Amino acid sequence: VSKTYYFWVYGEINEDKLNALRQGVNIGRGEEIISKPCEIEIVRYGKYSEFKEEMQLEGCEEVGHNSLLQMVGNGYITISEGKKHQVKRMFRAIGCYVVLLRRTAIGEVKLDCELKEGEYRELTREEVARLYKVGVE
């Protein structure tokens, strides 16, 4: 089942790097492990100085050594596998550092952003059906 995440990253993002992510990158540590292709959409990209207040409101991890000229970007990435810290490892492979990562969907089910950390709710029959891709009676 695919998983979609919203992210903020520090680092340069260009079309070559995005294409590398879309095709799969080496996320191994000492051994070659190539990620499956992913879908990625960049929503905003620019200098840290342009997004500093917005990033602080969203609860991004502080990175003290970054200057106001540091490039940052946010968007959505959808992966179809789930290796440990996979999204962070994928961005690290293209020279970016993840400072915020939130899962927004599992398969066709959009996650409830109103729930606080650790809270949960039961899935509806329709959501379960979408996860299993079967019809609801």
LUMDONU-293084 format. One record per residue: residue number from 1; residue in one letter; chain; x, y, z of N, C-alpha, C in turn. Coordinates in pm, whole numbers, plus 50000, padded with zeros to 5 digits. Example, Ala and Ser with C-alpha at 12.3 -4.5 7.8 and 13.67 -1.06 7.14 Angstrom:
! LUMDONU-293084
<site seq="1" type="A" mol="A" n_east="51319" n_north="49431" n_up="50780" ca_east="51230" ca_north="49550" ca_up="50780" c_east="51320" c_north="49670" c_up="50780"/>
<site seq="2" type="S" mol="A" n_east="51285" n_north="49775" n_up="50708" ca_east="51367" ca_north="49894" ca_up="50714" c_east="51290" c_north="50003" c_up="50787"/>
! end
This chain:
! LUMDONU-293084
<site seq="1" type="V" mol="A" n_east="50085" n_north="49883" n_up="50000" ca_east="50000" ca_north="50000" ca_up="50000" c_east="50090" c_north="50124" c_up="50000"/>
<site seq="2" type="S" mol="A" n_east="50059" n_north="50218" n_up="49914" ca_east="50141" ca_north="50338" ca_up="49907" c_east="50118" c_north="50426" c_up="50029"/>
<site seq="3" type="K" mol="A" n_east="50218" n_north="50507" n_up="50061" ca_east="50212" ca_north="50600" ca_up="50173" c_east="50257" c_north="50737" c_up="50121"/>
<site seq="4" type="T" mol="A" n_east="50180" n_north="50841" n_up="50154" ca_east="50212" ca_north="50976" ca_up="50110" c_east="50253" c_north="51059" c_up="50232"/>
<site seq="5" type="Y" mol="A" n_east="50359" n_north="51138" n_up="50215" ca_east="50411" ca_north="51221" ca_up="50322" c_east="50423" c_north="51366" c_up="50276"/>
<site seq="6" type="Y" mol="A" n_east="50400" n_north="51458" n_up="50369" ca_east="50428" ca_north="51599" ca_up="50350" c_east="50565" c_north="51623" c_up="50411"/>
<site seq="7" type="F" mol="A" n_east="50650" n_north="51702" n_up="50346" ca_east="50786" ca_north="51721" ca_up="50396" c_east="50834" c_north="51866" c_up="50380"/>
<site seq="8" type="W" mol="A" n_east="50931" n_north="51902" n_up="50462" ca_east="51016" ca_north="52019" ca_up="50444" c_east="51159" c_north="51966" c_up="50443"/>
<site seq="9" type="V" mol="A" n_east="51241" n_north="52011" n_up="50350" ca_east="51382" ca_north="51970" ca_up="50346" c_east="51472" c_north="52091" c_up="50329"/>
<site seq="10" type="Y" mol="A" n_east="51591" n_north="52080" n_up="50384" ca_east="51700" ca_north="52174" ca_up="50356" c_east="51781" c_north="52114" c_up="50243"/>
<site seq="11" type="G" mol="A" n_east="51823" n_north="52196" n_up="50149" ca_east="51910" ca_north="52149" ca_up="50043" c_east="51858" c_north="52186" c_up="49906"/>
<site seq="12" type="E" mol="A" n_east="51947" n_north="52178" n_up="49810" ca_east="51913" ca_north="52212" ca_up="49672" c_east="51829" c_north="52101" c_up="49609"/>
<site seq="13" type="I" mol="A" n_east="51722" n_north="52142" n_up="49545" ca_east="51635" ca_north="52048" ca_up="49475" c_east="51627" c_north="52094" c_up="49329"/>
<site seq="14" type="N" mol="A" n_east="51675" n_north="52010" n_up="49240" ca_east="51665" ca_north="52044" ca_up="49097" c_east="51601" c_north="51927" c_up="49023"/>
<site seq="15" type="E" mol="A" n_east="51577" n_north="51946" n_up="48894" ca_east="51507" ca_north="51843" ca_up="48817" c_east="51585" c_north="51711" c_up="48812"/>
<site seq="16" type="D" mol="A" n_east="51719" n_north="51717" n_up="48804" ca_east="51799" ca_north="51594" ca_up="48804" c_east="51780" c_north="51515" c_up="48933"/>
<site seq="17" type="K" mol="A" n_east="51778" n_north="51585" n_up="49046" ca_east="51759" ca_north="51517" ca_up="49175" c_east="51619" c_north="51460" c_up="49187"/>
<site seq="18" type="L" mol="A" n_east="51520" n_north="51535" n_up="49140" ca_east="51382" ca_north="51484" ca_up="49144" c_east="51368" c_north="51361" c_up="49056"/>
<site seq="19" type="N" mol="A" n_east="51430" n_north="51363" n_up="48939" ca_east="51425" ca_north="51246" ca_up="48851" c_east="51493" c_north="51126" c_up="48914"/>
<site seq="20" type="A" mol="A" n_east="51603" n_north="51150" n_up="48986" ca_east="51671" ca_north="51040" ca_up="49056" c_east="51576" c_north="50976" c_up="49158"/>
<site seq="21" type="L" mol="A" n_east="51506" n_north="51059" n_up="49236" ca_east="51410" ca_north="51006" ca_up="49333" c_east="51299" c_north="50929" c_up="49263"/>
<site seq="22" type="R" mol="A" n_east="51249" n_north="50984" n_up="49154" ca_east="51139" ca_north="50919" ca_up="49081" c_east="51180" c_north="50783" c_up="49026"/>
<site seq="23" type="Q" mol="A" n_east="51309" n_north="50765" n_up="48996" ca_east="51357" ca_north="50639" ca_up="48940" c_east="51406" c_north="50541" c_up="49046"/>
<site seq="24" type="G" mol="A" n_east="51442" n_north="50592" n_up="49162" ca_east="51497" ca_north="50509" ca_up="49269" c_east="51642" c_north="50545" c_up="49296"/>
<site seq="25" type="V" mol="A" n_east="51677" n_north="50560" n_up="49423" ca_east="51812" ca_north="50600" ca_up="49463" c_east="51870" c_north="50498" c_up="49560"/>
<site seq="26" type="N" mol="A" n_east="52001" n_north="50498" n_up="49575" ca_east="52069" ca_north="50408" ca_up="49667" c_east="52051" c_north="50460" c_up="49810"/>
<site seq="27" type="I" mol="A" n_east="51978" n_north="50384" n_up="49892" ca_east="51955" ca_north="50423" ca_up="50031" c_east="52029" c_north="50330" c_up="50127"/>
<site seq="28" type="G" mol="A" n_east="52122" n_north="50251" n_up="50073" ca_east="52196" ca_north="50155" ca_up="50154" c_east="52300" c_north="50221" c_up="50240"/>
<site seq="29" type="R" mol="A" n_east="52337" n_north="50150" n_up="50344" ca_east="52447" ca_north="50194" ca_up="50432" c_east="52555" c_north="50088" c_up="50423"/>
<site seq="30" type="G" mol="A" n_east="52651" n_north="50109" n_up="50335" ca_east="52757" ca_north="50013" ca_up="50315" c_east="52724" c_north="49906" c_up="50212"/>
<site seq="31" type="E" mol="A" n_east="52598" n_north="49892" n_up="50180" ca_east="52556" ca_north="49799" ca_up="50076" c_east="52460" c_north="49872" c_up="49984"/>
<site seq="32" type="E" mol="A" n_east="52445" n_north="49824" n_up="49864" ca_east="52359" ca_north="49892" ca_up="49769" c_east="52215" c_north="49847" c_up="49786"/>
<site seq="33" type="I" mol="A" n_east="52129" n_north="49940" n_up="49826" ca_east="51985" ca_north="49916" ca_up="49836" c_east="51918" c_north="50028" c_up="49756"/>
<site seq="34" type="I" mol="A" n_east="51856" n_north="49991" n_up="49647" ca_east="51791" ca_north="50090" ca_up="49561" c_east="51643" c_north="50098" c_up="49598"/>
<site seq="35" type="S" mol="A" n_east="51596" n_north="50219" n_up="49626" ca_east="51454" ca_north="50237" ca_up="49657" c_east="51371" c_north="50216" c_up="49532"/>
<site seq="36" type="K" mol="A" n_east="51246" n_north="50179" n_up="49552" ca_east="51154" ca_north="50171" ca_up="49440" c_east="51124" c_north="50313" c_up="49392"/>
<site seq="37" type="P" mol="A" n_east="51083" n_north="50327" n_up="49268" ca_east="51046" ca_north="50460" ca_up="49219" c_east="50935" c_north="50521" c_up="49306"/>
<site seq="38" type="C" mol="A" n_east="50933" n_north="50653" n_up="49312" ca_east="50832" ca_north="50723" ca_up="49391" c_east="50770" c_north="50834" c_up="49308"/>
<site seq="39" type="E" mol="A" n_east="50665" n_north="50891" n_up="49363" ca_east="50606" ca_north="51011" ca_up="49306" c_east="50643" c_north="51125" c_up="49399"/>
<site seq="40" type="I" mol="A" n_east="50680" n_north="51239" n_up="49343" ca_east="50716" ca_north="51354" ca_up="49426" c_east="50666" c_north="51481" c_up="49360"/>
<site seq="41" type="E" mol="A" n_east="50615" n_north="51569" n_up="49445" ca_east="50567" ca_north="51699" ca_up="49399" c_east="50625" c_north="51806" c_up="49490"/>
<site seq="42" type="I" mol="A" n_east="50696" n_north="51901" n_up="49433" ca_east="50748" ca_north="52014" ca_up="49510" c_east="50641" c_north="52123" c_up="49506"/>
<site seq="43" type="V" mol="A" n_east="50600" n_north="52168" n_up="49624" ca_east="50498" ca_north="52273" ca_up="49633" c_east="50563" c_north="52410" c_up="49635"/>
<site seq="44" type="R" mol="A" n_east="50666" n_north="52425" n_up="49721" ca_east="50736" ca_north="52554" ca_up="49732" c_east="50884" c_north="52527" c_up="49747"/>
<site seq="45" type="Y" mol="A" n_east="50963" n_north="52619" n_up="49693" ca_east="51108" ca_north="52604" ca_up="49697" c_east="51170" c_north="52743" c_up="49694"/>
<site seq="46" type="G" mol="A" n_east="51269" n_north="52766" n_up="49778" ca_east="51337" ca_north="52895" ca_up="49780" c_east="51435" c_north="52903" c_up="49896"/>
<site seq="47" type="K" mol="A" n_east="51471" n_north="53025" n_up="49931" ca_east="51568" ca_north="53047" ca_up="50039" c_east="51498" c_north="53037" c_up="50175"/>
<site seq="48" type="Y" mol="A" n_east="51575" n_north="52990" n_up="50272" ca_east="51525" ca_north="52975" ca_up="50409" c_east="51465" c_north="53106" c_up="50460"/>
<site seq="49" type="S" mol="A" n_east="51527" n_north="53218" n_up="50424" ca_east="51478" ca_north="53348" ca_up="50471" c_east="51334" c_north="53373" c_up="50428"/>
<site seq="50" type="E" mol="A" n_east="51291" n_north="53317" n_up="50316" ca_east="51155" ca_north="53335" ca_up="50266" c_east="51052" c_north="53254" c_up="50346"/>
<site seq="51" type="F" mol="A" n_east="51094" n_north="53142" n_up="50404" ca_east="51001" ca_north="53048" ca_up="50465" c_east="51024" c_north="53027" c_up="50615"/>
<site seq="52" type="K" mol="A" n_east="51118" n_north="53102" n_up="50673" ca_east="51159" ca_north="53079" ca_up="50811" c_east="51041" c_north="53076" c_up="50909"/>
<site seq="53" type="E" mol="A" n_east="50955" n_north="53178" n_up="50906" ca_east="50842" ca_north="53183" ca_up="50999" c_east="50744" c_north="53069" c_up="50974"/>
<site seq="54" type="E" mol="A" n_east="50715" n_north="53040" n_up="50849" ca_east="50623" ca_north="52932" ca_up="50815" c_east="50675" c_north="52798" c_up="50865"/>
<site seq="55" type="M" mol="A" n_east="50805" n_north="52775" n_up="50848" ca_east="50864" ca_north="52649" ca_up="50892" c_east="50856" c_north="52636" c_up="51043"/>
<site seq="56" type="Q" mol="A" n_east="50877" n_north="52746" n_up="51116" ca_east="50870" ca_north="52741" ca_up="51261" c_east="50728" c_north="52710" c_up="51308"/>
<site seq="57" type="L" mol="A" n_east="50628" n_north="52765" n_up="51241" ca_east="50489" ca_north="52738" ca_up="51277" c_east="50453" c_north="52592" c_up="51256"/>
<site seq="58" type="E" mol="A" n_east="50512" n_north="52527" n_up="51156" ca_east="50480" ca_north="52388" ca_up="51127" c_east="50556" c_north="52291" c_up="51217"/>
<site seq="59" type="G" mol="A" n_east="50647" n_north="52342" n_up="51301" ca_east="50719" ca_north="52256" ca_up="51393" c_east="50839" c_north="52186" c_up="51334"/>
<site seq="60" type="C" mol="A" n_east="50901" n_north="52248" n_up="51235" ca_east="51020" ca_north="52189" ca_up="51174" c_east="51134" c_north="52182" c_up="51275"/>
<site seq="61" type="E" mol="A" n_east="51213" n_north="52079" n_up="51260" ca_east="51332" ca_north="52061" ca_up="51343" c_east="51429" c_north="52176" c_up="51318"/>
<site seq="62" type="E" mol="A" n_east="51484" n_north="52232" n_up="51424" ca_east="51582" ca_north="52341" ca_up="51411" c_east="51716" c_north="52286" c_up="51365"/>
<site seq="63" type="V" mol="A" n_east="51777" n_north="52354" n_up="51272" ca_east="51911" ca_north="52318" ca_up="51228" c_east="51994" c_north="52443" c_up="51238"/>
<site seq="64" type="G" mol="A" n_east="52076" n_north="52453" n_up="51343" ca_east="52144" ca_north="52576" ca_up="51376" c_east="52244" c_north="52629" c_up="51276"/>
<site seq="65" type="H" mol="A" n_east="52308" n_north="52542" n_up="51198" ca_east="52415" ca_north="52590" ca_up="51111" c_east="52365" c_north="52645" c_up="50977"/>
<site seq="66" type="N" mol="A" n_east="52236" n_north="52639" n_up="50952" ca_east="52184" ca_north="52687" ca_up="50824" c_east="52170" c_north="52838" c_up="50826"/>
<site seq="67" type="S" mol="A" n_east="52210" n_north="52900" n_up="50719" ca_east="52200" ca_north="53045" ca_up="50707" c_east="52070" c_north="53082" c_up="50640"/>
<site seq="68" type="L" mol="A" n_east="52041" n_north="53210" n_up="50635" ca_east="51920" ca_north="53258" ca_up="50569" c_east="51923" c_north="53231" c_up="50420"/>
<site seq="69" type="L" mol="A" n_east="52041" n_north="53204" n_up="50363" ca_east="52053" ca_north="53179" ca_up="50220" c_east="52036" c_north="53032" c_up="50184"/>
<site seq="70" type="Q" mol="A" n_east="52026" n_north="52945" n_up="50286" ca_east="52008" ca_north="52802" ca_up="50263" c_east="51882" c_north="52777" c_up="50182"/>
<site seq="71" type="M" mol="A" n_east="51888" n_north="52689" n_up="50084" ca_east="51771" ca_north="52654" ca_up="50004" c_east="51687" c_north="52552" c_up="50081"/>
<site seq="72" type="V" mol="A" n_east="51555" n_north="52570" n_up="50076" ca_east="51461" ca_north="52480" ca_up="50141" c_east="51345" c_north="52454" c_up="50046"/>
<site seq="73" type="G" mol="A" n_east="51274" n_north="52345" n_up="50070" ca_east="51158" ca_north="52315" ca_up="49987" c_east="51060" c_north="52227" c_up="50062"/>
<site seq="74" type="N" mol="A" n_east="50935" n_north="52230" n_up="50018" ca_east="50836" ca_north="52141" ca_up="50075" c_east="50752" c_north="52080" c_up="49965"/>
<site seq="75" type="G" mol="A" n_east="50679" n_north="51976" n_up="50000" ca_east="50597" ca_north="51909" ca_up="49901" c_east="50546" c_north="51777" c_up="49954"/>
<site seq="76" type="Y" mol="A" n_east="50513" n_north="51689" n_up="49860" ca_east="50457" ca_north="51558" ca_up="49891" c_east="50536" c_north="51450" c_up="49818"/>
<site seq="77" type="I" mol="A" n_east="50561" n_north="51341" n_up="49889" ca_east="50628" ca_north="51226" ca_up="49829" c_east="50545" c_north="51101" c_up="49861"/>
<site seq="78" type="T" mol="A" n_east="50528" n_north="51016" n_up="49761" ca_east="50452" ca_north="50892" ca_up="49777" c_east="50544" c_north="50776" c_up="49746"/>
<site seq="79" type="I" mol="A" n_east="50556" n_north="50685" n_up="49843" ca_east="50641" ca_north="50567" ca_up="49827" c_east="50553" c_north="50442" c_up="49835"/>
<site seq="80" type="S" mol="A" n_east="50605" n_north="50332" n_up="49780" ca_east="50527" ca_north="50208" ca_up="49779" c_east="50595" c_north="50096" c_up="49857"/>
<site seq="81" type="E" mol="A" n_east="50695" n_north="50132" n_up="49935" ca_east="50760" ca_north="50035" ca_up="50024" c_east="50785" c_north="50107" c_up="50156"/>
<site seq="82" type="G" mol="A" n_east="50836" n_north="50038" n_up="50255" ca_east="50849" ca_north="50101" ca_up="50385" c_east="50972" c_north="50059" c_up="50462"/>
<site seq="83" type="K" mol="A" n_east="51088" n_north="50083" n_up="50405" ca_east="51211" ca_north="50053" ca_up="50477" c_east="51230" c_north="50156" c_up="50589"/>
<site seq="84" type="K" mol="A" n_east="51307" n_north="50120" n_up="50692" ca_east="51328" ca_north="50208" ca_up="50807" c_east="51383" c_north="50344" c_up="50763"/>
<site seq="85" type="H" mol="A" n_east="51315" n_north="50450" n_up="50802" ca_east="51355" ca_north="50588" ca_up="50769" c_east="51376" c_north="50608" c_up="50620"/>
<site seq="86" type="Q" mol="A" n_east="51297" n_north="50541" n_up="50540" ca_east="51320" ca_north="50541" ca_up="50395" c_east="51316" c_north="50680" c_up="50333"/>
<site seq="87" type="V" mol="A" n_east="51216" n_north="50760" n_up="50365" ca_east="51206" ca_north="50892" ca_up="50301" c_east="51326" c_north="50978" c_up="50338"/>
<site seq="88" type="K" mol="A" n_east="51365" n_north="50975" n_up="50464" ca_east="51484" ca_north="51052" ca_up="50505" c_east="51609" c_north="51003" c_up="50432"/>
<site seq="89" type="R" mol="A" n_east="51622" n_north="50872" n_up="50416" ca_east="51737" ca_north="50815" ca_up="50347" c_east="51735" c_north="50852" c_up="50198"/>
<site seq="90" type="M" mol="A" n_east="51616" n_north="50856" n_up="50138" ca_east="51606" ca_north="50893" ca_up="49997" c_east="51650" c_north="51039" c_up="49976"/>
<site seq="91" type="F" mol="A" n_east="51603" n_north="51127" n_up="50064" ca_east="51644" ca_north="51268" ca_up="50051" c_east="51792" c_north="51285" c_up="50079"/>
<site seq="92" type="R" mol="A" n_east="51844" n_north="51210" n_up="50177" ca_east="51988" ca_north="51217" ca_up="50206" c_east="52069" c_north="51176" c_up="50083"/>
<site seq="93" type="A" mol="A" n_east="52019" n_north="51080" n_up="50006" ca_east="52089" ca_north="51032" ca_up="49887" c_east="52103" c_north="51140" c_up="49780"/>
<site seq="94" type="I" mol="A" n_east="52015" n_north="51241" n_up="49782" ca_east="52025" ca_north="51349" ca_up="49684" c_east="52080" c_north="51477" c_up="49748"/>
<site seq="95" type="G" mol="A" n_east="52131" n_north="51465" n_up="49871" ca_east="52196" ca_north="51579" ca_up="49935" c_east="52102" c_north="51672" c_up="50010"/>
<site seq="96" type="C" mol="A" n_east="51986" n_north="51623" n_up="50052" ca_east="51890" ca_north="51705" ca_up="50127" c_east="51871" c_north="51648" c_up="50267"/>
<site seq="97" type="Y" mol="A" n_east="51830" n_north="51734" n_up="50360" ca_east="51809" ca_north="51695" ca_up="50499" c_east="51664" c_north="51722" c_up="50536"/>
<site seq="98" type="V" mol="A" n_east="51591" n_north="51620" n_up="50579" ca_east="51451" ca_north="51633" ca_up="50615" c_east="51439" c_north="51696" c_up="50754"/>
<site seq="99" type="V" mol="A" n_east="51360" n_north="51805" n_up="50764" ca_east="51337" ca_north="51868" ca_up="50894" c_east="51192" c_north="51855" c_up="50940"/>
<site seq="100" type="L" mol="A" n_east="51103" n_north="51811" n_up="50851" ca_east="50965" ca_north="51784" ca_up="50888" c_east="50913" c_north="51676" c_up="50795"/>
<site seq="101" type="L" mol="A" n_east="50847" n_north="51575" n_up="50854" ca_east="50791" ca_north="51465" ca_up="50775" c_east="50663" c_north="51420" c_up="50844"/>
<site seq="102" type="R" mol="A" n_east="50550" n_north="51432" n_up="50772" ca_east="50421" ca_north="51390" ca_up="50826" c_east="50349" c_north="51304" c_up="50724"/>
<site seq="103" type="R" mol="A" n_east="50304" n_north="51187" n_up="50767" ca_east="50228" ca_north="51101" ca_up="50677" c_east="50090" c_north="51164" c_up="50659"/>
<site seq="104" type="T" mol="A" n_east="50045" n_north="51173" n_up="50534" ca_east="49916" ca_north="51234" ca_up="50505" c_east="49815" c_north="51135" c_up="50449"/>
<site seq="105" type="A" mol="A" n_east="49862" n_north="51022" n_up="50396" ca_east="49770" ca_north="50925" ca_up="50339" c_east="49834" c_north="50786" c_up="50338"/>
<site seq="106" type="I" mol="A" n_east="49748" n_north="50686" n_up="50351" ca_east="49788" ca_north="50547" ca_up="50332" c_east="49696" c_north="50494" c_up="50224"/>
<site seq="107" type="G" mol="A" n_east="49754" n_north="50461" n_up="50111" ca_east="49672" ca_north="50421" ca_up="49997" c_east="49581" c_north="50535" c_up="49959"/>
<site seq="108" type="E" mol="A" n_east="49452" n_north="50504" n_up="49945" ca_east="49352" ca_north="50605" ca_up="49909" c_east="49292" c_north="50674" c_up="50031"/>
<site seq="109" type="V" mol="A" n_east="49335" n_north="50636" n_up="50152" ca_east="49278" ca_north="50690" ca_up="50275" c_east="49359" c_north="50811" c_up="50321"/>
<site seq="110" type="K" mol="A" n_east="49295" n_north="50928" n_up="50323" ca_east="49358" ca_north="51049" ca_up="50376" c_east="49353" c_north="51043" c_up="50527"/>
<site seq="111" type="L" mol="A" n_east="49466" n_north="51073" n_up="50591" ca_east="49471" ca_north="51068" ca_up="50736" c_east="49408" c_north="51193" c_up="50796"/>
<site seq="112" type="D" mol="A" n_east="49349" n_north="51178" n_up="50913" ca_east="49278" ca_north="51285" ca_up="50982" c_east="49378" c_north="51377" c_up="51050"/>
<site seq="113" type="C" mol="A" n_east="49396" n_north="51498" n_up="50996" ca_east="49495" ca_north="51591" ca_up="51051" c_east="49448" c_north="51652" c_up="51183"/>
<site seq="114" type="E" mol="A" n_east="49322" n_north="51631" n_up="51221" ca_east="49270" ca_north="51683" ca_up="51348" c_east="49314" c_north="51598" c_up="51468"/>
<site seq="115" type="L" mol="A" n_east="49354" n_north="51474" n_up="51442" ca_east="49398" ca_north="51388" ca_up="51551" c_east="49533" c_north="51433" c_up="51603"/>
<site seq="116" type="K" mol="A" n_east="49547" n_north="51432" n_up="51736" ca_east="49675" ca_north="51466" ca_up="51797" c_east="49764" c_north="51342" c_up="51796"/>
<site seq="117" type="E" mol="A" n_east="49893" n_north="51364" n_up="51817" ca_east="49988" ca_north="51253" ca_up="51819" c_east="49943" c_north="51149" c_up="51922"/>
<site seq="118" type="G" mol="A" n_east="49938" n_north="51023" n_up="51880" ca_east="49898" ca_north="50913" ca_up="51967" c_east="49748" c_north="50884" c_up="51966"/>
<site seq="119" type="E" mol="A" n_east="49668" n_north="50976" n_up="51912" ca_east="49524" ca_north="50952" ca_up="51903" c_east="49494" c_north="50870" c_up="51779"/>
<site seq="120" type="Y" mol="A" n_east="49376" n_north="50809" n_up="51775" ca_east="49335" ca_north="50731" ca_up="51660" c_east="49184" c_north="50732" c_up="51650"/>
<site seq="121" type="R" mol="A" n_east="49133" n_north="50685" n_up="51538" ca_east="48990" ca_north="50665" ca_up="51519" c_east="48973" c_north="50540" c_up="51434"/>
<site seq="122" type="E" mol="A" n_east="48856" n_north="50481" n_up="51441" ca_east="48829" ca_north="50364" ca_up="51359" c_east="48808" c_north="50407" c_up="51214"/>
<site seq="123" type="L" mol="A" n_east="48853" n_north="50322" n_up="51123" ca_east="48829" ca_north="50348" ca_up="50982" c_east="48683" c_north="50319" c_up="50948"/>
<site seq="124" type="T" mol="A" n_east="48631" n_north="50392" n_up="50853" ca_east="48496" ca_north="50363" ca_up="50805" c_east="48502" c_north="50239" c_up="50716"/>
<site seq="125" type="R" mol="A" n_east="48388" n_north="50180" n_up="50689" ca_east="48384" ca_north="50064" ca_up="50599" c_east="48437" c_north="50102" c_up="50462"/>
<site seq="126" type="E" mol="A" n_east="48405" n_north="50223" n_up="50418" ca_east="48451" ca_north="50269" ca_up="50286" c_east="48603" c_north="50281" c_up="50282"/>
<site seq="127" type="E" mol="A" n_east="48661" n_north="50331" n_up="50391" ca_east="48808" ca_north="50344" ca_up="50396" c_east="48875" c_north="50207" c_up="50396"/>
<site seq="128" type="V" mol="A" n_east="48820" n_north="50113" n_up="50470" ca_east="48875" ca_north="49977" ca_up="50471" c_east="48865" c_north="49918" c_up="50332"/>
<site seq="129" type="A" mol="A" n_east="48752" n_north="49938" n_up="50266" ca_east="48734" ca_north="49885" ca_up="50131" c_east="48835" c_north="49946" c_up="50035"/>
<site seq="130" type="R" mol="A" n_east="48861" n_north="50077" n_up="50048" ca_east="48960" ca_north="50140" ca_up="49960" c_east="49099" c_north="50084" c_up="49984"/>
<site seq="131" type="L" mol="A" n_east="49131" n_north="50054" n_up="50109" ca_east="49263" ca_north="49996" ca_up="50138" c_east="49277" c_north="49859" c_up="50075"/>
<site seq="132" type="Y" mol="A" n_east="49171" n_north="49781" n_up="50078" ca_east="49176" ca_north="49648" ca_up="50020" c_east="49129" c_north="49643" c_up="49876"/>
<site seq="133" type="K" mol="A" n_east="49085" n_north="49759" n_up="49825" ca_east="49040" ca_north="49773" ca_up="49686" c_east="48929" c_north="49673" c_up="49653"/>
<site seq="134" type="V" mol="A" n_east="48833" n_north="49662" n_up="49746" ca_east="48715" ca_north="49579" ca_up="49723" c_east="48592" c_north="49665" c_up="49742"/>
<site seq="135" type="G" mol="A" n_east="48481" n_north="49625" n_up="49686" ca_east="48357" ca_north="49701" ca_up="49698" c_east="48295" c_north="49690" c_up="49836"/>
<site seq="136" type="V" mol="A" n_east="48222" n_north="49791" n_up="49873" ca_east="48150" ca_north="49791" ca_up="50001" c_east="48009" c_north="49741" c_up="49975"/>
<site seq="137" type="E" mol="A" n_east="47961" n_north="49650" n_up="50058" ca_east="47827" ca_north="49594" ca_up="50040" c_east="47723" c_north="49688" c_up="50097"/>
! end
